[in-house]
Amino acid sequence: MVLSGHGVQSGITGDRMEAIIRNEEQELEDYIKDWYYGDEMHGFAKALGRYLLKFIAYLHKQDMSEKTRHKHIDNCWCIGYLECNFGYHDEFVPGSVFYSPSAGHEYDFARKLSSSKSAMTSYRSTMRKLYRYTKGLGHFSGAEETPAIEGSHMVEGNSGWSKKGGSLSDKSARKEFGLTQEEIVQAINEGKLQYRVQSIHGNPFLRLLRSEVEALVEGKPGINYLTRKRYQVELSRVNREIKGLKAQLESLEKRKTELQEMLSRNSHDPSGIGRSG
């Protein structure tokens, strides 16, 4: 399922164009409906879904076998599902989500979707293509701007920068670990955090190493703060899954009732004479 691009053409009325837009929006909603279970994630899922559908349209223009193309398309849905359910982003920014060619959420992919070696290899291949596609669109520009922070502290050889999930934005660090921006800046100036400055649509932000942020949080006063935070993240994820299962159960119960009613009517009138039409 790919959203088609429609330009302004003679002969297309305003009503017709509105109908086309509504149809494309419905296609998008159908594509992402199993990715999220709450209104708070709908905006992220919708933006991510629109981006992935554009990537799928791009794949249709590439020279590859139909079998390979279909695998990439299937993986795109998986990527959307995993990012919405196991990612840490609260808003979709292509250069932030697909900033590395390394595949993320491999554990959850194997646990939730497929543990086969061939499926994992295919999933990783799609992530590499998404990274190159995102890079080609210029979403990584501005990554080398100079931050207004004292004592720049960054080791280029650290593998955490290129590892998927090995780094996070300062905004994600505040949300996920409860840090304040002042604490982050102070830790940078004290040499406890390495950083890179990146820019999305002209808006600069700091990218930090996740391992160093975790070490910083572990050193804060309190009993096992980081472990408690991880439990909170896991609890949130479990609650989303429970909510989704409840919705599925309600749908099945409704269908069960409908089937029972149809069977009951049929048993009273087995010949079907009494049925309308």
C-alpha positions as a Markdown table, in Angstrom:
| # | Residue | x | y | z |
|---|---|---|---|---|
| 1 | Met | 0.0 | 0.0 | 0.0 |
| 2 | Val | 1.6 | 3.2 | -1.2 |
| 3 | Leu | 0.3 | 6.7 | -1.0 |
| 4 | Ser | 0.3 | 8.2 | -4.5 |
| 5 | Gly | 1.4 | 11.7 | -5.3 |
| 6 | His | -1.2 | 13.9 | -6.9 |
| 7 | Gly | -0.2 | 17.2 | -8.5 |
| 8 | Val | -2.6 | 19.9 | -9.8 |
| 9 | Gln | -4.0 | 18.7 | -13.0 |
| 10 | Ser | -6.7 | 20.2 | -15.3 |
| 11 | Gly | -10.0 | 18.4 | -15.1 |
| 12 | Ile | -9.7 | 17.6 | -11.3 |
| 13 | Thr | -12.4 | 19.5 | -9.4 |
| 14 | Gly | -11.9 | 20.7 | -5.8 |
| 15 | Asp | -14.3 | 18.1 | -4.5 |
| 16 | Arg | -12.4 | 15.4 | -6.4 |
| 17 | Met | -9.1 | 16.5 | -4.9 |
| 18 | Glu | -10.6 | 16.5 | -1.4 |
| 19 | Ala | -11.9 | 12.9 | -2.0 |
| 20 | Ile | -8.4 | 11.9 | -3.2 |
| 21 | Ile | -6.8 | 13.4 | -0.1 |
| 22 | Arg | -9.4 | 11.7 | 2.2 |
| 23 | Asn | -8.7 | 8.4 | 0.6 |
| 24 | Glu | -4.9 | 8.7 | 1.0 |
| 25 | Glu | -5.4 | 9.7 | 4.7 |
| 26 | Gln | -7.5 | 6.6 | 5.2 |
| 27 | Glu | -4.9 | 4.5 | 3.6 |
| 28 | Leu | -2.3 | 5.9 | 6.0 |
| 29 | Glu | -4.6 | 5.3 | 9.0 |
| 30 | Asp | -5.2 | 1.7 | 7.9 |
| 31 | Tyr | -1.4 | 1.2 | 7.5 |
| 32 | Ile | -0.6 | 2.4 | 11.1 |
| 33 | Lys | -3.6 | 1.3 | 13.0 |
| 34 | Asp | -1.8 | -1.6 | 14.7 |
| 35 | Trp | 1.2 | 0.4 | 15.7 |
| 36 | Tyr | -0.3 | 2.4 | 18.5 |
| 37 | Tyr | -3.0 | 2.1 | 21.2 |
| 38 | Gly | -3.3 | 5.7 | 22.5 |
| 39 | Asp | -3.9 | 9.2 | 21.2 |
| 40 | Glu | -0.5 | 10.3 | 22.5 |
| 41 | Met | 1.3 | 8.1 | 20.0 |
| 42 | His | -1.0 | 8.7 | 17.0 |
| 43 | Gly | 0.8 | 11.8 | 15.8 |
| 44 | Phe | 4.2 | 10.1 | 15.9 |
| 45 | Ala | 2.8 | 6.9 | 14.2 |
| 46 | Lys | 1.2 | 9.0 | 11.5 |
| 47 | Ala | 4.3 | 11.0 | 10.6 |
| 48 | Leu | 6.4 | 7.8 | 10.7 |
| 49 | Gly | 3.9 | 6.0 | 8.5 |
| 50 | Arg | 3.8 | 8.8 | 5.9 |
| 51 | Tyr | 7.6 | 8.8 | 5.7 |
| 52 | Leu | 7.8 | 5.0 | 5.3 |
| 53 | Leu | 5.2 | 5.0 | 2.6 |
| 54 | Lys | 7.2 | 7.6 | 0.7 |
| 55 | Phe | 10.2 | 5.3 | 1.1 |
| 56 | Ile | 8.1 | 2.4 | -0.3 |
| 57 | Ala | 7.3 | 4.6 | -3.3 |
| 58 | Tyr | 11.0 | 5.2 | -3.7 |
| 59 | Leu | 11.6 | 1.4 | -3.6 |
| 60 | His | 9.2 | 0.9 | -6.5 |
| 61 | Lys | 11.6 | 3.0 | -8.6 |
| 62 | Gln | 14.7 | 1.0 | -7.7 |
| 63 | Asp | 16.2 | -1.8 | -9.7 |
| 64 | Met | 15.6 | -4.9 | -7.6 |
| 65 | Ser | 13.7 | -8.2 | -7.8 |
| 66 | Glu | 10.0 | -8.2 | -6.8 |
| 67 | Lys | 10.8 | -10.7 | -4.1 |
| 68 | Thr | 13.4 | -8.4 | -2.5 |
| 69 | Arg | 11.1 | -5.3 | -2.9 |
| 70 | His | 8.3 | -7.1 | -1.1 |
| 71 | Lys | 10.6 | -8.1 | 1.8 |
| 72 | His | 11.6 | -4.4 | 2.2 |
| 73 | Ile | 8.0 | -3.4 | 2.1 |
| 74 | Asp | 7.1 | -5.9 | 4.8 |
| 75 | Asn | 10.0 | -4.8 | 6.9 |
| 76 | Cys | 8.9 | -1.2 | 6.7 |
| 77 | Trp | 5.7 | -2.1 | 8.5 |
| 78 | Cys | 7.7 | -3.9 | 11.1 |
| 79 | Ile | 10.0 | -0.9 | 11.6 |
| 80 | Gly | 7.0 | 1.3 | 12.1 |
| 81 | Tyr | 5.5 | -1.1 | 14.7 |
| 82 | Leu | 8.8 | -1.4 | 16.6 |
| 83 | Glu | 9.6 | 2.3 | 16.7 |
| 84 | Cys | 6.1 | 3.1 | 18.0 |
| 85 | Asn | 6.1 | 0.4 | 20.6 |
| 86 | Phe | 9.7 | 0.2 | 21.7 |
| 87 | Gly | 11.3 | 3.5 | 20.6 |
| 88 | Tyr | 12.0 | 6.5 | 22.8 |
| 89 | His | 11.0 | 9.3 | 20.5 |
| 90 | Asp | 8.1 | 11.6 | 21.2 |
| 91 | Glu | 8.1 | 13.3 | 17.8 |
| 92 | Phe | 9.1 | 11.9 | 14.4 |
| 93 | Val | 12.3 | 13.5 | 13.0 |
| 94 | Pro | 13.8 | 11.3 | 10.1 |
| 95 | Gly | 17.4 | 12.2 | 11.0 |
| 96 | Ser | 16.9 | 11.3 | 14.6 |
| 97 | Val | 15.1 | 8.0 | 14.1 |
| 98 | Phe | 17.1 | 6.7 | 11.1 |
| 99 | Tyr | 20.5 | 8.3 | 12.0 |
| 100 | Ser | 22.4 | 5.0 | 11.8 |
| 101 | Pro | 22.7 | 2.1 | 9.3 |
| 102 | Ser | 22.6 | -0.3 | 12.2 |
| 103 | Ala | 19.3 | -2.0 | 12.8 |
| 104 | Gly | 17.6 | -1.2 | 16.1 |
| 105 | His | 15.1 | -3.1 | 18.2 |
| 106 | Glu | 16.6 | -6.5 | 17.1 |
| 107 | Tyr | 15.7 | -8.1 | 20.4 |
| 108 | Asp | 12.1 | -7.0 | 20.0 |
| 109 | Phe | 12.0 | -7.9 | 16.3 |
| 110 | Ala | 13.1 | -11.5 | 17.2 |
| 111 | Arg | 10.7 | -11.7 | 20.2 |
| 112 | Lys | 7.6 | -10.2 | 18.5 |
| 113 | Leu | 7.9 | -10.8 | 14.8 |
| 114 | Ser | 10.4 | -13.3 | 13.7 |
| 115 | Ser | 13.5 | -15.0 | 15.1 |
| 116 | Ser | 14.7 | -16.6 | 11.9 |
| 117 | Lys | 18.2 | -15.7 | 10.6 |
| 118 | Ser | 16.9 | -14.8 | 7.1 |
| 119 | Ala | 14.2 | -12.5 | 8.5 |
| 120 | Met | 16.8 | -10.7 | 10.7 |
| 121 | Thr | 19.2 | -10.3 | 7.7 |
| 122 | Ser | 16.4 | -8.9 | 5.6 |
| 123 | Tyr | 15.4 | -6.5 | 8.4 |
| 124 | Arg | 18.9 | -5.2 | 8.7 |
| 125 | Ser | 19.1 | -4.7 | 5.0 |
| 126 | Thr | 16.0 | -2.5 | 5.0 |
| 127 | Met | 17.4 | -0.4 | 7.9 |
| 128 | Arg | 20.5 | 0.2 | 5.9 |
| 129 | Lys | 18.5 | 1.3 | 2.9 |
| 130 | Leu | 16.3 | 3.6 | 5.0 |
| 131 | Tyr | 19.5 | 5.2 | 6.4 |
| 132 | Arg | 20.9 | 5.9 | 2.9 |
| 133 | Tyr | 17.5 | 7.2 | 1.8 |
| 134 | Thr | 17.3 | 9.5 | 4.8 |
| 135 | Lys | 20.8 | 10.7 | 4.3 |
| 136 | Gly | 20.2 | 11.3 | 0.6 |
| 137 | Leu | 17.3 | 13.6 | 1.5 |
| 138 | Gly | 19.7 | 15.8 | 3.6 |
| 139 | His | 18.3 | 15.0 | 7.0 |
| 140 | Phe | 21.7 | 14.8 | 8.6 |
| 141 | Ser | 22.9 | 18.3 | 7.5 |
| 142 | Gly | 24.2 | 20.6 | 10.1 |
| 143 | Ala | 25.6 | 17.9 | 12.3 |
| 144 | Glu | 29.0 | 19.6 | 12.8 |
| 145 | Glu | 27.8 | 23.0 | 14.1 |
| 146 | Thr | 29.7 | 24.3 | 17.2 |
| 147 | Pro | 27.7 | 24.2 | 20.4 |
| 148 | Ala | 27.7 | 27.1 | 22.9 |
| 149 | Ile | 29.0 | 24.9 | 25.7 |
| 150 | Glu | 32.4 | 25.2 | 27.4 |
| 151 | Gly | 35.1 | 22.6 | 27.1 |
| 152 | Ser | 33.9 | 20.5 | 24.1 |
| 153 | His | 34.4 | 16.8 | 25.0 |
| 154 | Met | 33.9 | 14.3 | 22.3 |
| 155 | Val | 35.9 | 11.1 | 21.3 |
| 156 | Glu | 35.3 | 10.3 | 17.6 |
| 157 | Gly | 36.3 | 6.7 | 18.0 |
| 158 | Asn | 33.6 | 5.7 | 20.4 |
| 159 | Ser | 31.5 | 3.0 | 18.7 |
| 160 | Gly | 28.4 | 4.2 | 20.6 |
| 161 | Trp | 27.8 | 7.0 | 18.0 |
| 162 | Ser | 27.3 | 4.6 | 15.2 |
| 163 | Lys | 25.5 | 1.8 | 17.1 |
| 164 | Lys | 21.7 | 1.9 | 16.8 |
| 165 | Gly | 20.3 | 3.0 | 20.1 |
| 166 | Gly | 23.8 | 3.8 | 21.4 |
| 167 | Ser | 23.0 | 7.5 | 21.5 |
| 168 | Leu | 20.0 | 9.8 | 22.2 |
| 169 | Ser | 19.1 | 13.4 | 22.0 |
| 170 | Asp | 19.2 | 15.7 | 25.0 |
| 171 | Lys | 15.4 | 16.0 | 24.8 |
| 172 | Ser | 15.0 | 12.2 | 25.0 |
| 173 | Ala | 17.5 | 12.1 | 27.9 |
| 174 | Arg | 15.3 | 14.6 | 29.8 |
| 175 | Lys | 12.1 | 12.6 | 29.1 |
| 176 | Glu | 13.5 | 9.1 | 29.6 |
| 177 | Phe | 15.8 | 9.6 | 32.6 |
| 178 | Gly | 14.3 | 12.7 | 34.3 |
| 179 | Leu | 17.4 | 14.9 | 33.8 |
| 180 | Thr | 17.2 | 18.6 | 33.5 |
| 181 | Gln | 18.9 | 20.6 | 30.8 |
| 182 | Glu | 21.0 | 22.3 | 33.4 |
| 183 | Glu | 22.2 | 18.9 | 34.7 |
| 184 | Ile | 23.1 | 17.8 | 31.1 |
| 185 | Val | 25.1 | 21.0 | 30.4 |
| 186 | Gln | 26.9 | 20.7 | 33.8 |
| 187 | Ala | 27.8 | 17.1 | 33.1 |
| 188 | Ile | 29.2 | 18.1 | 29.7 |
| 189 | Asn | 31.3 | 20.9 | 31.1 |
| 190 | Glu | 32.6 | 18.5 | 33.8 |
| 191 | Gly | 33.7 | 16.1 | 31.1 |
| 192 | Lys | 31.2 | 13.4 | 32.1 |
| 193 | Leu | 29.2 | 13.5 | 28.9 |
| 194 | Gln | 30.5 | 13.5 | 25.3 |
| 195 | Tyr | 28.2 | 15.2 | 22.8 |
| 196 | Arg | 27.6 | 16.0 | 19.2 |
| 197 | Val | 25.5 | 18.9 | 17.9 |
| 198 | Gln | 23.0 | 18.0 | 15.2 |
| 199 | Ser | 20.4 | 20.1 | 13.5 |
| 200 | Ile | 17.0 | 19.2 | 12.1 |
| 201 | His | 15.2 | 21.7 | 9.9 |
| 202 | Gly | 17.6 | 24.4 | 11.4 |
| 203 | Asn | 16.8 | 23.5 | 15.0 |
| 204 | Pro | 20.0 | 22.4 | 16.8 |
| 205 | Phe | 20.0 | 19.7 | 19.5 |
| 206 | Leu | 22.6 | 17.7 | 21.4 |
| 207 | Arg | 23.2 | 14.0 | 20.8 |
| 208 | Leu | 24.6 | 12.1 | 23.8 |
| 209 | Leu | 26.0 | 8.6 | 24.4 |
| 210 | Arg | 23.3 | 6.5 | 26.1 |
| 211 | Ser | 25.9 | 4.6 | 28.2 |
| 212 | Glu | 27.3 | 7.8 | 29.6 |
| 213 | Val | 23.8 | 9.2 | 30.3 |
| 214 | Glu | 23.0 | 5.9 | 32.2 |
| 215 | Ala | 26.2 | 6.2 | 34.2 |
| 216 | Leu | 25.4 | 9.8 | 35.1 |
| 217 | Val | 21.9 | 8.8 | 36.3 |
| 218 | Glu | 23.2 | 5.9 | 38.3 |
| 219 | Gly | 25.4 | 8.3 | 40.2 |
| 220 | Lys | 22.5 | 10.6 | 41.2 |
| 221 | Pro | 21.3 | 10.4 | 44.8 |
| 222 | Gly | 18.5 | 7.8 | 45.3 |
| 223 | Ile | 18.1 | 4.1 | 45.4 |
| 224 | Asn | 18.6 | 2.4 | 42.0 |
| 225 | Tyr | 17.1 | 5.3 | 40.0 |
| 226 | Leu | 18.0 | 3.9 | 36.6 |
| 227 | Thr | 16.5 | 0.5 | 37.4 |
| 228 | Arg | 13.3 | 2.2 | 38.5 |
| 229 | Lys | 13.2 | 4.2 | 35.3 |
| 230 | Arg | 13.6 | 1.1 | 33.2 |
| 231 | Tyr | 10.7 | -0.5 | 35.1 |
| 232 | Gln | 8.6 | 2.5 | 34.3 |
| 233 | Val | 9.4 | 2.3 | 30.6 |
| 234 | Glu | 8.6 | -1.4 | 30.6 |
| 235 | Leu | 5.4 | -0.8 | 32.5 |
| 236 | Ser | 4.3 | 1.8 | 30.0 |
| 237 | Arg | 4.9 | -0.7 | 27.2 |
| 238 | Val | 3.0 | -3.5 | 28.9 |
| 239 | Asn | 0.1 | -1.1 | 29.5 |
| 240 | Arg | 0.0 | -0.3 | 25.8 |
| 241 | Glu | 0.0 | -4.0 | 24.9 |
| 242 | Ile | -2.8 | -4.7 | 27.4 |
| 243 | Lys | -4.9 | -1.8 | 26.0 |
| 244 | Gly | -4.4 | -3.2 | 22.5 |
| 245 | Leu | -5.4 | -6.7 | 23.6 |
| 246 | Lys | -8.5 | -5.4 | 25.3 |
| 247 | Ala | -9.5 | -3.6 | 22.1 |
| 248 | Gln | -9.0 | -6.9 | 20.1 |
| 249 | Leu | -11.0 | -8.8 | 22.7 |
| 250 | Glu | -13.9 | -6.3 | 22.5 |
| 251 | Ser | -13.9 | -6.7 | 18.7 |
| 252 | Leu | -13.9 | -10.5 | 18.9 |
| 253 | Glu | -16.7 | -10.5 | 21.5 |
| 254 | Lys | -18.8 | -8.2 | 19.3 |
| 255 | Arg | -18.2 | -10.5 | 16.3 |
| 256 | Lys | -19.0 | -13.6 | 18.5 |
| 257 | Thr | -22.3 | -12.0 | 19.4 |
| 258 | Glu | -23.1 | -11.3 | 15.8 |
| 259 | Leu | -22.4 | -14.8 | 14.7 |
| 260 | Gln | -24.5 | -16.3 | 17.6 |
| 261 | Glu | -27.4 | -14.1 | 16.5 |
| 262 | Met | -27.1 | -15.2 | 12.9 |
| 263 | Leu | -26.9 | -18.8 | 13.9 |
| 264 | Ser | -30.0 | -18.4 | 16.1 |
| 265 | Arg | -32.0 | -16.8 | 13.3 |
| 266 | Asn | -30.9 | -19.5 | 10.9 |
| 267 | Ser | -31.9 | -22.3 | 13.3 |
| 268 | His | -35.5 | -20.8 | 13.5 |
| 269 | Asp | -35.7 | -20.6 | 9.7 |
| 270 | Pro | -33.4 | -23.2 | 8.2 |
| 271 | Ser | -34.9 | -22.9 | 4.8 |
| 272 | Gly | -34.0 | -19.2 | 4.6 |
| 273 | Ile | -37.5 | -18.3 | 3.5 |
| 274 | Gly | -38.0 | -15.8 | 6.2 |
| 275 | Arg | -34.8 | -13.9 | 5.3 |
| 276 | Ser | -35.1 | -10.6 | 3.6 |
| 277 | Gly | -33.7 | -10.2 | 0.1 |
